[in-house]
């Protein structure tokens, strides 16, 4: 079997241990010739290296492993770049969330004003990765996990036509894992989904098991009777996420036709989401006090025991399986079917061909081949059109340095209460993002 050279970009992230664990667990079907951790923060790289020492020892003897802060070292002679960068870190995420809540709007990482602020901050960081990869390994595949995925995907479409760039999100995977467990299955891909929407903004219409039976009607009944079971990894099982799972039944009660992505709560019930939020302690604070603090604590224990402490990698987000599955299908031209973000080109009728939609795709060595969804109901199409307009306008604002387009993006977003509020939030976001955003005129 062909062996692959992989670089994890943003290798100092607390998500990296989950990716490394998945790579090690899947060496038989996705063998490695080289594994590189790249980050601009060497201290974070050293931390992840400590946490993953026992895993790294399981790499084959002929697999080259190293960490680096130098792009040339990281990107030379690679087949896949797994990108998971957070421009501005959790401190900027905290500002995104709290500025939004200050004006009575949803304070969330990728939805509403927070997502619109994060987009122009994230785009140049992702562009830099792509440019560096293309400089040193022009034909490498870039699998991008960086948020906000919908806005980043629209930006990479415009600049690079998404040549060997695939934007993905693990949220549908986490939800499908819950579905599978509720139906007595073990893995998220024990179910074959029919799904349409935008990233963090979509619906399941069917869920087929391996025998071809649609289990969605049965699943609806279970959810209405007992609620949606929390996803089975730590990241998606903490108190704030449990609240999200609990809201699922409310969405399904009001809109019973399809199973929704959990993020739709922010668009369908923005007022209630704000009322349930604490402006002094948002999700960013929870992550800093939870996953981040645990990462430092585990490193302390490794140091105190001279490397003898056995790190509990279950403490970290295990979203690595999905990115390894995607890379395996592309690397070996397996044509496995996964939910990924692609240019619409007629997959969802009534939605612009150049919209970046999230639909099932067969993943080939030359890229994704989307499944045709066809017509969708007026309600869902209208919801998508409004959100799509907001996302496209903020990308317009980035490329055109346009304050007006940014204002329009914030105003049209369903989570923002009025144009006057949109302007106030935008002005404060501009100030908070100086040095990250382009100058808006």
C-alpha positions in Angstrom: 0.0 0.0 0.0 1.1 3.5 -0.7 2.3 5.3 2.5 1.5 9.0 3.0 3.3 12.1 4.3 1.0 14.1 6.5 1.4 17.5 8.3 -1.0 18.6 11.0 -1.2 22.4 10.7 -2.0 23.9 14.1 -0.2 21.0 15.6 -0.3 22.7 19.0 -4.1 22.5 19.2 -5.8 20.5 21.9 -7.5 18.7 19.1 -4.2 17.3 17.8 -4.0 14.3 20.2 -7.3 13.1 18.9 -6.0 13.3 15.3 -2.7 11.5 16.2 -4.6 8.8 18.0 -6.8 8.2 14.9 -3.8 8.1 12.6 -2.1 5.6 14.9 -5.2 3.5 15.2 -5.6 3.4 11.5 -2.1 2.7 10.3 -3.2 -0.6 8.6 -5.5 1.2 6.2 -3.8 4.6 6.1 0.0 3.9 6.6 2.3 6.8 7.2 5.7 7.5 5.8 6.1 10.9 7.5 4.1 12.8 10.2 4.9 16.4 11.0 3.4 18.7 13.6 3.5 22.4 12.5 2.6 25.4 14.6 3.9 29.0 15.0 4.0 28.3 18.8 6.8 25.9 19.7 5.7 25.7 23.3 2.4 24.3 22.2 4.1 21.8 20.0 6.3 20.6 22.8 3.1 20.2 25.0 1.3 18.1 22.4 4.5 16.0 21.8 4.6 15.2 25.6 0.9 14.3 25.6 1.2 12.0 22.6 4.6 10.4 23.4 3.1 6.9 24.0 1.2 7.2 20.7 4.2 8.4 18.7 6.1 5.4 19.9 3.6 3.3 18.1 4.5 4.8 14.7 6.5 2.4 12.4 10.2 2.6 12.7 10.4 3.8 9.1 7.9 6.7 9.7 9.7 10.0 10.0 8.2 12.1 12.8 9.1 15.7 13.8 7.7 19.0 14.9 8.6 22.4 13.4 7.7 26.0 13.3 9.3 26.4 9.8 6.8 26.3 6.8 9.5 24.9 4.4 10.3 22.0 6.7 6.6 21.4 7.4 5.3 21.4 3.9 8.0 19.9 1.7 7.1 16.6 0.2 3.7 16.0 1.8 0.6 14.4 0.5 -1.9 15.8 3.0 -2.1 18.9 5.1 -4.7 18.6 7.9 -5.4 22.3 8.9 -7.1 23.3 12.2 -6.0 26.8 13.0 -7.7 29.3 15.3 -6.6 32.8 14.3 -6.5 35.0 17.4 -6.9 32.0 19.8 -9.5 31.6 22.4 -9.2 35.2 23.6 -10.5 36.5 20.3 -13.3 33.9 20.4 -14.2 35.2 23.8 -14.5 38.7 22.3 -16.6 37.5 19.4 -19.1 35.9 21.8 -19.2 38.6 24.5 -19.5 41.6 22.0 -22.5 39.8 20.4 -24.2 39.2 23.7 -23.6 42.8 24.8 -26.0 43.9 22.1 -28.6 41.1 22.8 -27.5 38.8 20.0 -26.4 35.2 19.9 -22.9 34.9 21.2 -21.4 31.9 19.5 -18.2 30.9 17.7 -19.5 30.2 14.2 -23.1 31.4 14.2 -24.4 35.0 14.2 -22.1 38.0 14.7 -19.4 35.9 16.3 -19.1 33.8 13.2 -19.1 36.8 10.9 -16.3 38.4 13.0 -14.3 35.2 13.0 -14.5 34.7 9.2 -12.4 37.7 8.1 -9.9 36.9 10.8 -9.6 33.3 9.8 -9.5 33.7 6.0 -5.9 35.2 5.7 -4.5 32.5 8.1 -6.0 29.8 5.9 -4.8 31.5 2.7 -1.3 31.6 4.1 -1.4 27.8 4.8 -2.6 27.2 1.2 0.1 29.4 -0.3 2.8 27.7 1.7 1.6 24.2 0.9 1.4 25.1 -2.8 4.9 26.5 -2.7 6.5 23.3 -1.3 4.1 20.5 -2.3 1.9 21.8 -5.1 -0.2 18.7 -5.5 -0.8 18.0 -1.8 -4.4 17.8 -0.6 -5.5 20.3 2.0 -8.2 19.0 4.3 -9.4 22.1 6.2 -11.1 21.8 9.6 -10.6 25.5 10.4 -13.7 27.5 11.4 -16.0 29.2 10.4 -16.0 26.5 7.7 -18.8 27.9 5.6 -17.1 31.4 5.3 -13.6 29.9 4.8 -14.9 27.5 2.1 -16.5 30.4 0.2 -13.3 32.4 0.4 -11.1 29.5 -0.8 -13.5 28.8 -3.6 -13.1 32.4 -4.9 -9.3 32.5 -4.6 -8.2 28.9 -5.4 -11.3 27.3 -7.0 -10.9 24.8 -4.2 -8.3 22.8 -6.2 -7.3 20.0 -3.9 -8.9 21.8 -1.0 -11.7 20.1 0.9 -13.5 21.9 3.8 -15.0 19.6 6.4 -16.8 19.8 9.7 -17.1 17.1 12.4 -20.4 18.3 13.8 -22.6 16.1 11.5 -20.3 13.2 12.5 -20.8 13.9 16.2 -24.6 14.0 15.7 -24.6 10.9 13.6 -22.6 9.1 16.2 -25.4 9.9 18.7 -27.9 8.6 16.1 -26.0 5.4 15.6 -25.7 4.8 19.4 -29.4 5.3 19.8 -30.0 2.7 17.1 -27.7 0.2 18.7 -24.8 0.8 16.3 -21.1 1.6 17.0 -19.8 4.1 14.4 -21.1 7.2 12.8 -20.6 5.7 9.3 -22.8 2.7 10.2 -25.5 5.1 8.9 -25.5 6.4 5.3 -27.0 9.9 5.4 -29.0 12.0 3.0 -28.5 15.6 4.2 -28.6 19.1 2.7 -27.7 22.6 4.0 -24.8 24.9 4.7 -22.2 24.2 7.3 -23.7 24.3 10.8 -27.0 24.8 9.0 -28.6 21.7 7.6 -31.1 18.8 7.8 -31.1 15.0 7.5 -33.9 13.7 5.3 -32.9 10.0 5.4 -30.6 7.8 7.4 -30.0 4.3 5.8 -28.4 1.4 7.6 -26.2 -1.1 5.9 -29.2 -3.2 4.8 -30.7 -0.1 3.0 -33.5 0.5 5.6 -34.3 4.2 6.4 -34.0 4.4 10.2 -35.0 8.1 10.3 -38.7 7.6 11.2 -37.6 5.2 14.1 -35.0 7.7 15.3 -37.5 10.5 15.3 -39.8 8.5 17.6 -36.9 7.7 20.0 -35.8 11.4 20.1 -39.4 12.6 20.8 -39.7 10.0 23.6 -36.4 10.3 25.3 -34.5 13.2 23.7 -31.3 13.1 21.7 -28.5 11.2 23.6 -25.3 13.2 24.1 -22.5 12.5 21.7 -20.0 10.0 22.9 -16.8 12.0 23.2 -15.9 14.4 26.0 -15.8 17.5 23.8 -19.5 17.1 22.9 -20.6 15.8 26.3 -19.8 18.8 28.6 -22.6 20.8 30.3 -23.0 23.4 27.5 -23.2 20.7 24.8 -25.7 18.7 26.9 -27.9 21.8 26.9 -27.7 21.8 23.1 -28.7 18.2 22.8 -31.7 18.9 25.1 -32.8 21.6 22.7 -32.9 19.2 19.8 -36.3 17.8 20.7 -37.8 21.3 20.8 -36.6 21.9 17.2 -38.0 18.6 16.1 -41.4 19.4 17.8 -41.8 22.7 15.9 -40.3 21.4 12.6 -40.8 17.6 12.5 -40.2 17.0 8.8 -36.4 16.4 9.0 -33.8 15.9 11.7 -31.9 19.2 12.2 -28.3 20.1 12.8 -28.1 21.3 16.4 -26.7 24.7 15.4 -30.1 25.6 14.0 -31.1 26.4 17.5 -29.3 29.7 17.2 -31.3 30.7 14.1 -34.7 29.4 15.1 -34.6 30.5 18.7 -32.1 33.4 18.9 -33.9 35.2 21.7 -34.1 32.1 23.9 -30.4 31.3 23.2 -29.4 34.8 24.4 -31.5 34.5 27.5 -29.8 31.2 28.3 -26.3 32.7 27.9 -24.1 34.3 30.5 -22.1 37.2 29.1 -19.6 36.8 31.9 -18.9 33.1 31.1 -19.3 32.0 27.5 -18.4 28.9 25.7 -14.8 30.3 25.2 -14.4 30.5 28.9 -15.7 26.9 29.3 -13.1 25.7 26.8 -10.3 27.6 28.5 -11.3 26.2 31.9 -12.0 22.7 30.5 -10.1 21.2 27.6 -7.2 23.7 27.7 -6.7 23.5 31.5 -6.8 19.7 31.3 -4.2 19.8 28.6 -1.8 21.7 30.8 -2.6 19.5 33.8 -1.8 16.4 31.9 1.5 17.9 30.8 2.3 18.7 34.4 1.7 15.1 35.4 3.9 13.9 32.6 6.8 16.2 33.8 6.3 15.3 37.5 6.5 11.5 36.7 9.4 11.8 34.2 7.2 10.7 31.4 5.6 7.7 33.3 2.1 9.3 33.6 -0.3 7.6 31.2 -2.2 10.4 29.5 -5.9 9.9 29.1 -6.4 10.8 25.5 -10.2 10.4 26.0 -10.0 13.8 27.6 -9.5 15.4 24.3 -11.8 15.8 21.3 -11.6 12.6 19.2 -12.7 14.1 16.0 -9.6 12.6 14.2 -11.5 9.6 12.8 -13.4 11.7 10.3 -10.4 13.5 8.9 -8.5 10.2 8.6 -11.6 8.6 6.9 -11.7 11.4 4.4 -8.0 11.3 3.6 -8.2 7.5 3.2 -11.0 7.7 0.7 -9.1 10.4 -1.3 -5.7 8.8 -1.0 -6.9 5.4 -2.3 -9.7 6.5 -4.5 -12.2 4.5 -2.4 -15.3 6.6 -3.3 -16.5 6.4 0.3 -19.5 8.7 1.0 -19.2 11.5 3.6 -20.8 14.8 4.4 -18.4 17.5 3.2 -18.6 21.2 2.0 -18.6 21.6 -1.8 -19.7 24.0 -4.5 -23.4 23.3 -5.1 -23.5 23.1 -9.0 -27.1 21.9 -9.0 -26.9 19.5 -6.1 -29.6 21.4 -4.1 -32.2 22.9 -6.5 -33.1 26.6 -5.9 -29.7 27.4 -4.4 -27.1 29.2 -6.4 -24.6 27.0 -8.2 -21.7 28.8 -6.6 -23.0 28.3 -3.0 -20.8 26.2 -0.7 -23.2 23.6 0.5 -22.9 20.6 2.9 -24.1 17.4 1.2 -23.1 13.8 0.9 -20.2 13.3 -1.5 -18.3 10.3 -2.9 -14.6 11.1 -2.3 -12.3 10.3 -5.2 -8.6 10.8 -5.7 -9.5 13.9 -7.8 -12.0 15.3 -5.3 -15.6 15.1 -4.1 -18.5 14.1 -6.3 -21.7 15.4 -4.7 -25.0 13.5 -4.5 -27.9 15.3 -6.1 -30.5 16.2 -3.5 -33.0 17.9 -5.8 -35.8 20.1 -4.7 -36.2 21.2 -1.1 -39.2 22.7 0.8 -39.7 26.5 0.6 -39.1 26.9 4.4 -35.7 25.3 4.3 -34.7 27.0 1.0 -35.7 30.4 2.5 -33.6 29.7 5.6 -30.6 28.7 3.5 -30.9 31.7 1.2 -30.8 34.2 4.1 -27.8 32.5 5.7 -26.0 32.1 2.4 -26.5 35.9 1.7 -24.9 36.7 5.0 -21.9 34.5 4.4 -21.3 35.7 0.9 -21.6 39.3 1.9 -19.0 39.0 4.6 -16.6 37.4 2.1 -17.4 40.2 -0.3 -16.5 42.6 2.6 -13.1 40.9 3.0 -12.1 40.9 -0.7 -13.5 44.4 -1.4 -12.5 46.0 1.9 -16.1 47.1 2.1 -17.7 48.4 5.3 -21.1 48.5 3.6 -20.9 44.8 2.6 -19.9 43.9 6.2 -22.9 45.9 7.5 -25.2 44.1 5.1 -23.8 40.8 6.2 -24.5 41.5 9.8 -27.9 43.0 9.1 -29.3 40.2 7.0 -28.2 37.5 9.5 -31.2 36.0 11.2 -29.6 36.2 14.7 -29.3 40.0 14.5 -32.3 42.0 15.7 -32.0 45.2 13.6 -29.8 47.2 11.3 -29.0 49.6 14.1 -27.8 46.8 16.3 -25.9 45.3 13.3 -23.9 48.6 13.0 -23.1 48.8 16.7 -21.8 45.2 16.7 -19.9 45.7 13.5 -18.1 48.9 14.8 -17.1 47.2 18.0 -15.9 44.1 16.1 -13.8 46.2 13.8 -12.1 47.7 16.8 -11.6 44.3 18.5 -10.2 42.8 15.3 -7.6 45.5 14.4 -4.6 43.7 13.0 -6.6 40.7 12.0 -9.3 42.2 9.6 -8.5 44.2 6.5 -9.2 47.9 6.7 -12.9 48.4 5.8 -13.8 51.6 3.9 
